[in-house]
Amino acid sequence: MSLTLHPRDGASFRFDPGALCLEFLVSGGVGVYAHYETLHEPDDLARWAAASRLGLERVDATAKDLLRAKVLRTALWGLAGDRAHGRTPRQADVDAVNEAASAPPLTPVMTAGGLRSWAVPATGAQVVATVARDAVELFTGPYAHRVRECAGDNCALVFVDTSRPGSRRWCSMERCGNRHKVRAHRSREG
């Protein structure tokens, strides 16, 4: 699922992180993304779940769920950065993901049209557990070695490279990839 991101420079762009757990990272968090924080109250977690690839119609979230979500997100930033840079993950981040994943996740259901959906209403705790379980699948699965950080200057977006050759370098070709091409062209010109 592609997201439309709106950085401070005003030029929005499409970004596909390739995994639910990495999609959760763009809700804010640590480092340079702290000023993009979108999870201020429990209803914000519900709004994120509705807009995410989960597409949940209704989530009943509490302040405790919001705190768990932020703890998980911080751990995911650490795990994703460590994986992208070939470092051994911090045990505290692994423990935080495992703890969140141990709670009951969302319940999948099939619609009359044969599509997958989720039982509603859902709880914020179920959303957090589902994101954490997605992280376990990603960081232990066949694409774990393809978690990348954007190669663009001053861009720390993280994504799963699902391209056939495994050569994706940019969060978005329309943003960081294009900026790189423009810089390279200008340096060749003079």
N, C-alpha and C positions, 0 to 999 in steps of 0.2 A: 504494500500500500504506500503510495506516495503522499507525503505531507507537503503542504505549502508553508514554508518558513518565512518569517518577516523580520530580518535583521534590522538593526538600528539605522543602517544606511538607506533604508526605504526600498531597496530592490528585492522583492520577494522572489523565491525560487522553489522548485520542486526537489524533494529529498526523499529517497527510499532507503531507510535503514536496513531493511531486509528481515527484521525480527521484531516481535512485539517488545521484548525487553530493551532493545536499542531504541525503539520508538519512544519508550517511556523516558529515555534520557533527555529528549528535547523539551520536557516539561520544566526544565531548570536544573538546579542542583549546585554543583561545586565549580570552583575555578572560574573561568571566563563565562560560564553559563549561569552563574548565580544571579546575574542581573536579568535573566530571562525567566525567572521563577514565575510559575503559573499556579502552583499549588499552595494557596493561602488559607483556604478553608475546605471543609469536607466536601461541599458541593463542587469544588474545583476538581476533585478526584473523580467525581461522577461525570462531570463535563469531559474530562480527558478520556474516560472509558467510552463515552458516547462517540467522541470524535476519532478514537483510535480504530485500529483494525478489529477490535472487539465489537464495536458498534452496539454497545449495550443501550437499551432503551431506558432502563431505570436502575440506578444504583443507590442504595441507602448506605451512605458513608458517615462515619463518626470521626471525631477528633483523633481518637486512638488509631483508626485506620489511616488517617492522613499522616500521622507520625510514623507508622510502620512503612507507609509508602515512601516517605522521604529517607528513612534509614535504608530501605532496599535500594532506592535510586542512588544514594551515595556509594553503596557497595558495588552497584552495577557500573558506575563511572570508574571505580577502581579496577574491577575485573576487566572491563573492556579496554581500558588503557594498558593494563598489564599484558593482556593477550595481544593487543595490536603492536606492542613494542617488544614482545618476546620475553617478558619478565615472568617470574613465578608469582602467582597471585598471592596477595596478603591473606593470611588465614582468617583475619577478622572479616574480610569481605566474603570469603567462602562461607563462613559461619552465618553471616547475616542472610545470605541468599538461601542457604539450607534451612534456616529457621523460618523464613517467610514461606518457603516452598512446603513446609510440613503442615501448614493449615489447609483446610478443605478449599479446593479451587472452584471456579465456576462450573456449573453443570451443563454439559453440552446437550442440546436437543435437536431433533430434526423437524423442520417445518413441513407443512402439508405439501409444499412444492419440492421437497427433497433436498433442501438446503440445510446447512449446519447453522445453528444459532445457539443462544444461551438462555437458560431458564431465568425468568425474571419474577419478582425483583431479585437482584443480586446484592450482595453486601460489598462494602469496600474491602473487607478482609479477603473475600473471594477474589476480587480483582488483584490485590497484592499477591496472593498465593499463585494466581495464574501467571502473572508476570514473572514471578520468581521461578516457577516451573519451566517457563519458556527459556529463562536464562540457563537453567540446568541443562536443558536439551541443547541449547546453542553451544555453551562452553564445554560440553562433553561430547558433542556430536561431530558429524563429518565435516561441518563447516567451521569448526572451532579455530582452525589454522587460517581461516580467511576473514577473521575479524580485523578490520583496518581502521586506521584513523586517516581522515582526509589529508592529502599531501599539500593542500593549499596553505599559503602563509596565513597565520593567525586563525586557522580553522581547526577545531578539535572535534568536529562531528565524527561519530563512529558508525560504521556500517558493516554488513556482511557482504563480502564480494562473492556474488553468486554467478558472475560472468563465467562463461565456459572456459576461457583461458586463465581465469583468476588474475586478471591484470587491472582491475578497477582501482583507480588512485584517488578519485575525487568524490566528495559528497554529492556533487552535482556538476555535470559538464557545463550547464548554463551559468554556473556561478564560478566556482573555484577552477574548474577545468578551463573555462574560457579566459579567466584572468591570467592563468599560467600561459596560455597560448598567446595572449596579447603581450605579456611581458617578454616572452621568448622572441616574438616577432620584432618588438621594439629594440631588443638588444642586438639582433642581427642587422637591423637597419642602421644602427648607429650610435 
